[in-house]
Amino acid sequence: MALLQLDEEQVRTWTRAQKDDWWFRNVFRGDMPQLTLRAAATGFLLGGVLSATNLYVAAKTGWTLGVGLTSVILAFAMFRILSRLGARDMTILENNCTQSIATAAGYMTMPLTSGIAAYMWATNAVLPWWQIMCFNVVLSSMGVLVAFPMKRRFINDEQHPFPEGRACGVVLDALYESAGAAAGMYKARVLAAAAGIAGTIGVLSGENIMRMVQQKWLGLASAWHLPLSLDGWYYALADRGLAPLPRLAGVDLRQLALSPSLDLAMIGAGGLMGIRTASSLLVGAIVNFAIIVPIMITAGQIVPRSGTDRVATPGPVNSKTRPLPPRTDSRRSSSRITSFACTQGRTSSPARYTSTTSGQAISNACPPMTTATSSPPAPIDSMPSAPPVVVCESAPISTSPGRPKRSRWM
């Protein structure tokens, strides 16, 4: 059955009161349960699980997905199974309430992958969990307060169809017809099978999981895992010299994140967001990682990681002296202190170590290190030999009880 709606002339000529009266007489179902305890609990449960999947997809693609359609089908299938065990089936309005709560929980992941992620990236610090929770609570409250006037204006008055809400309404209307129940259960089984296949592939491709299962639990000598990258076979040939190593601006393509992987979640995300949005993301990724980043590496604005052709390139003529921070050497337990002489270039000076009861030694007397980029490094054969490292041992001196033992070598 098609969803009831006003035509263009009625939307343009009717007043808001007339539109509300029409909705009350033709759409509103006051005799049917809607906001019930089980509907809210189901929405919280599905929203918590689906928001975690949404967070994973958003962190990898930068695009958040609504979980309304998935929650509609899962809630329908779950209560249809419970109804066979004697429980009362969920009404269409209860299911609508469930998907509204689950959708709100799914959209709560958007700040975690946009604003908060950008802030932590810029400050290079992880926010405490209670600050993130307070931020989400305040942001959600503001969103609810703003939603009331926006709904009155754009949905009640101007009758704009909310895309995801309308799609959920069409699916709900089809599921609760007599002929749509079987189709709904079939869709739920397909979702469960797809989740099982994707989860199995994810477990088999997890190197740490397979190492724990095979080596720690089963006692095998080595562990096998399903390769996540689909181009691993090609790079295996390249390591043997049987195939050329693909590079852009002297940088390995794998360091540019250009590698096809076996991730079924990305296939599902592409199907949910549509061909236009997925194509836009693909074009943006190609322009960013295959064009802009190599240009910035060539210009020297981005320094690639080690293992590339660009690392050994000498920089501009510039020498500077940078002092070394204190070096910490942790030991479990020792009754004798071993002192070392720091050796850097042609200089050698003793390093004073302080031993504490926890077994921590701290070096504070290393000379500053001079780095120069005026010329490439000299060959190893022409470099002068470093002075030997002096190692000696000294017995700890006696101290008063309750204070840590100290030893110093001069």
Beta strands, then each sheet from edge to edge (+ up, - down):
strand 1: 247-248
strand 2: 251-252
strand 3: 319-322
strand 4: 327-330
strand 5: 337-344
strand 6: 347-350
strand 7: 353-355
strand 8: 360-363
strand 9: 369-372
strand 10: 391-394
sheet 1: 1+ 2-
sheet 2: 3+ 9-
sheet 3: 4+ 8- 7+
sheet 4: 6+ 5- 10+
end
